[in-house]
Amino acid sequence: MKVLILGGDGYLGWPTAMYFSSRGHEVTVVDNYYRKIISEATSSEALLDTPSLPVKAKEYKKISGNIINYIIGDLSEYNFTLRVFKEVIPDTIIHYAEQPSAPYSMRGEKEAIETLNNNLNVTLNCILATNSVVPNAHIIKLGTMGEYGTPNIEIEEGWINIEHKGRSEKFLFPRAAGSLYHTTKVLDTDLLWFYVKTFGLRVTDLMQGPVYGFETDEAMSNEKLYPHFHYDDLFGTVINRFITQAVVGVPLTVYGKGGQTRGYLNIKDTLSCVYLAAKAPANKGELRIFNQFTETFSVNELAEMVREASAEIGINVQIQNLVNPRKEAESHFYKPAHTGLFELGLKPHLLDNKTLIQMIKWISAKVDYIDKQKILPRTAWNKL
């Protein structure tokens, strides 16, 4: 495949590039370092400073012999996006190029405007350039399970059949986003569905849960090729944050009652899911939706798992319940379907003590780089 990865410098973008390249595909990544810029602007830098795309591409070629092409530029500018598509002529487009943080989107008016403009413009530009240059190409867009919210019914895989007054129809499953970021992802799905219906594009929308982990097989233990590992309150996912807190002796910050339940997956499984979707593309005129996670946990369950794993290697961990800075249900029903990717062949890496202990030991070796000031929540939803 000729693979174009939008947002190829990100936490998932760069590992995806190496994953596809290592399997013999021609890969080009595009990024403008937007996430790195806003991380620095908000004192939310990653644990380790990751090198630029040219340096990473050089390091990867050194250990693998493979070339990953890179283009630096702003995909929210349509003329630039169009030039990229005409240069690469991809048959697979993987779209990660969005501001990925719910807390960042809720910090204030500036961040709300940035999030909305960036995420929707990049998605629309991707759609328009695909339709103009490579209308038969397959778009894989990273969505989020957060689009669904926490409804008091089982969550289907993207679609739901509804009977009403003797008639029936198939609809996108109702969305109930809990932040502006998640709202932009809902709008992404609506944009994609409109253009699929209108122009017959082929699209897979992956509703992903929170991801944890940092090491992938393709990095070959070369830390220059590791993704941006965030442990802060804005960009750090909960398991990554909890492990870092455990290492530095900060009580694990459980928001509210801690009953918030979500679907989680290892970063290695994200790569596998995207690859499986690419190898078996959606049909022309199809918006295919997969719920991308491997297992569900409440925040309380995760905190207890991290505490138990830490205790095994002599680290005493406390858990602290904080007033919830977010507006969300803290105890709720949650039962989402997730069969599609397993049917394509996903073999998951499930979360266990061994995995947690490996992560804790790696973070422990980097303890001098951890800034405790980045851990506690700095954004509240009701202060936008």
N, C-alpha and C positions, 0 to 999 in steps of 0.2 A: 504493500500500500504506500501511497504518497500521503503522509500524515502531516497536517498543519495543526499545531497546538497553540491556541490563543491563551495567553497567560502562562507561558512556558517557563517562567522563572519562579513560579509559586510553589507552595508547600506540596501540591499535587502535580503541578505542571511539569517541573523538571524530572521527578521520578517517573512520570508517564513517558516523557521523551526517551529516557534511558531504557525503559521497559520495551517500548516498541522498537527502538533502534537495535537492541540486543537480539531481537527476533527477526532481524533482516529487513526492516521497513525503512523507507526514506523519510526522515523526520526533519521538519522545520519548526522552530519555536519562535513566537513573537511576544514581546513584553516591553513595557516602558518603565518598569521598576516602581509602579504606582504603590503597591503594597509596602515595599521597603521604604518609600518616601514618607507615607503616612504613619508607618510604624515609628520612624525616627522623629517625626513631628509631634507625636503623642507620647514620647518616652516609652515606647512599647517595643523596643528592639528585640530581635530573636536572641536566643541564648548564645549562639555563636554567629559571628558575622560571616555570611556566605559570600563567596566571590561572585563576580559579574558573569554574565552568560559566556562571553568569550573565554574567560578563564576556565569555567566549568566544562565547556565544550572541548577545550584543549586537554584538560585532565581526563575527561572521559575517553577521548581518542587515545591517550597515552596508555590507558589500562585495558581498553577493549579493541582498539583498532578501528572503531566505527566513528563516522562523522555525524554530528548533529548540527544542522544549519541554524543560524539564529538571525533575527531581524529585530532591531530596536525601534520602537515607535508606538504611537498612541492609536489604539484600535477604536477609540470613540470618534476619530476623524475618518469620515467615510472615504475620502479620496485616498488616504493612506491604506485603508483596509482593502479597497479595490485593487490598488497596485500590488499588494501582497498576494492576493488571490490570483491575479494575472501572472505573477512571477512564479508562483509555486504550482498552480494548477492541481490542487489536492483532490483526492477522491474520498478522504476522510478528514473531517474537521472536528477537533475536540476543543470545546469552548469552556475554559476555566476563567476567562479574563474579566472577573468581576470583583468589586469590593466585597470581601467575604465575611465581614464581622457585623453581627446584630448589634452589639454594644456600640461600635463605632458609628453605625447609622443613627443611633439614638443619642449621641453626645450633644447635638445642637443643630441649629439651622444650617450652618455651613456644611457639616458632615452629612446631613440629610440630603441636601441638594447635590453634593458630590456623588453620593451613593446612587441616587435616582438617575442622574444624568449619565454617569459612567456605565452603570449596569444595563440600562435600557438602550442607550446609544450603541454600546458594543454589540448587544444581542441583535438589534435591528440591522446594524451594519453587516454583521456576520450573515444574517438571512439574505439581505439584499445582494451582497457580493456573491454568495453561493448561487442565488437564482440567476444572476447576471452572467457569471463566469463558468460555474460548474454545477448546473442544475440537477445533475444525476448523483452528485456527491452526497455522502452521508454525514449529517451533523449529529455529533454526540454532545449534548449540553449537560453540564453538571447542575442539577437542581438540588433540592433539599427536602428532607422529610418534614422540615419546619413549615412547608407550604400548607400541610394538612391541619396543623394545630393539634389539638387533643380532643377530637369529637367523641361523644358518648356512644359511638357505634364502631364496628370494626372498619379499619381503613383498607380499602381495596387497592389494587395495584394500578393507580392512576385513573381508572375509569369506574363508573357505577351505572348499573341498569336501574331505571326508575319507572315504576308504574304509577300512573296518576289518572284517576277518573276513567279507567277502562282503556287507557292508551299507554304505550311504553316507549322509552327512548334511552339511548346510551349517552351519558354526559361525562365530562371531566369530573372527578370526585371533588366535592365542595372544598374550597380552600378557606383557611382561617389563620392567616399569618399573624405571628406574635411580635413582629418588629418591622421597621421600614425595610431593612435588608430582605427579610423573608417576603415582604410584599413585592419587592422588585423581582424576586424569583417567581412569584405567582404570575406577574405580568409577563415575564419571559415565556412561561408556558403558554399563556394566552396568545402572545405574538407568534410563537412557533406554530400553534394550532391553526391560527388564521392563515398563515402562509402555506402550511401543509394543505389545507383545504382549498386554497385559492390557486396555488401554483404546482401542487403535487410534489413538494419537497419530501425527502425522506429524513426523519428525525428520530433519535432516541433521547429521551429525557430521563436522566438518572436521579431519582429522589434519594439523595444520600444522607445518612445519619452522620453524627460527629465521628471524626477519624482520630485515631491515636497511633503513636509510633513515629519512627524517624529513619530506621535503617532498612534498606532494601537490598536485595541480592545484587542488583546491578551496580550499586555504589562500591561494592567489594571492599567495604570498611574504610574507604577513602572519605574522610569527613568533609573534604572540600566539595564532595558530591552529595552530601546529605541535604535534605530540604530545610527550609526555615523552621526551626523548632521554637515555637512561642509558648511561654508559660504565663503571660500577663493576662489581665482581665479582659482585654479587648480582642486579642487574636489567638489566645491560647484555648484549645479545646479542653474539656473538663478533665479527662484522664491525664493528659500532658501536664495540666496545671497542678492536679493533686499530687502527682509524683514529684514534681519540683518542690512543692510546699513541704512534702514529707522529708525531703533531703535537707532542706534548710531549717527545719524545725518550726515552720509556721503551721498553725492548726488548719486542717483542711476546711475550706470555706464552703459550707453547704448553704445555699440560698433558701431561706424560708424553711418549710417542713422537710424538704428533701425528697418528696415523693415524685418529683418530676421524672418521668420515664421516657426514654428515647431509644432508638436503635443505633448501635455502634458497630464500627468495623475497623480492623487493622489496616494501616496504609497499604500493606501488601495486597490486601483484598480489594482495595480501591483500584489498584493497577490491574488486577486480574479481571474485575468487573468491566472496566472500560475496554480492555482488550477483547473480552468475550463479546461485548456489544459490537465492537468494530468488525470482528471476524464474521459475525452473522448480522449484517446490517438490516435496518428497517426497510420495508417495501416502499416503493415510490407512492407518495400520497398517504403515508402512514406516520402518525405520531405514536411511537411506541414508548411506554413508560414502565420503568422498573423501579421498585423500591429497593434501594441499595444499602443494606445493612445485614449483619449476620446474627446478632443477638440483642436483646433489650435488657436494660438495667435502669433502676432508679438512681438518682444521685446518692441517696443513702447507701445503696448497695455498692456503688463504686467506691465511696469513701471507706466503707468497711473492708472491701477487698484490698485497697491500697494499704490500709492500716495493718491488715493481717500479713500481707507480703513484706511490708517493712519490718514487722516484728521478727520475721524469720531470719533477717540479717542484722538484727540488733538495733533497729531504729524504732524509737518510741514515738508514735504519732497520735496527736490529739485531733478531734473533730469539733468544729465550732459552727453552730447555726447562726447565720446572719439574717438581718431583716432583708427580705428579697428586694434587690434593686429593679427587678424586672416585673412586668405585669403578666402573670401566667398562673395557670392552675398548678397548685403545689401537691395535689392529690387527685388522681384522675384515672379513668379507664384508658387503656392503650393496647390495642391489638391490631397491628398492621400486617397485611399480607406481604410476603416477599419470596415468591416462588420462581419468578421468571429467570433470574440470574443463576439460580441453582439448576434450573432445567437446561441452561446453556453450558453447564459444567463447572460452576464455581465450587472450589474446595476450600472452605474457610479456615482462617487462622483464628481460633477462638481465644478469648481472653482468659488467662489462667495465671497462677502464681509465678510460674517460670517466666512468662512474658513480662509480668510486672517487675519481678526481681531484676531481670536483665536491664529493663529501662531504668530502674532505680540506681543500679550500679553505674550505668553510663552517665546519668545525671550527677551522681555523687563525684565522679571524676572531674566534673565541670563546675563544682560548687562555687569556685571563686568568681565565676562569671555571672552568678545569679544576683539580681537586684530585688530585694524584698519589697521595695517600694512599688513594684509593678504588679503585685499580687492581689491586693484588696480591690474591690470594685470601685471604679471612679466614675461610673455612669449610671444614672437612674432614669428609668423610662418616663417617669412623671415630671422630669425637669427639662424636657426638650423645649 
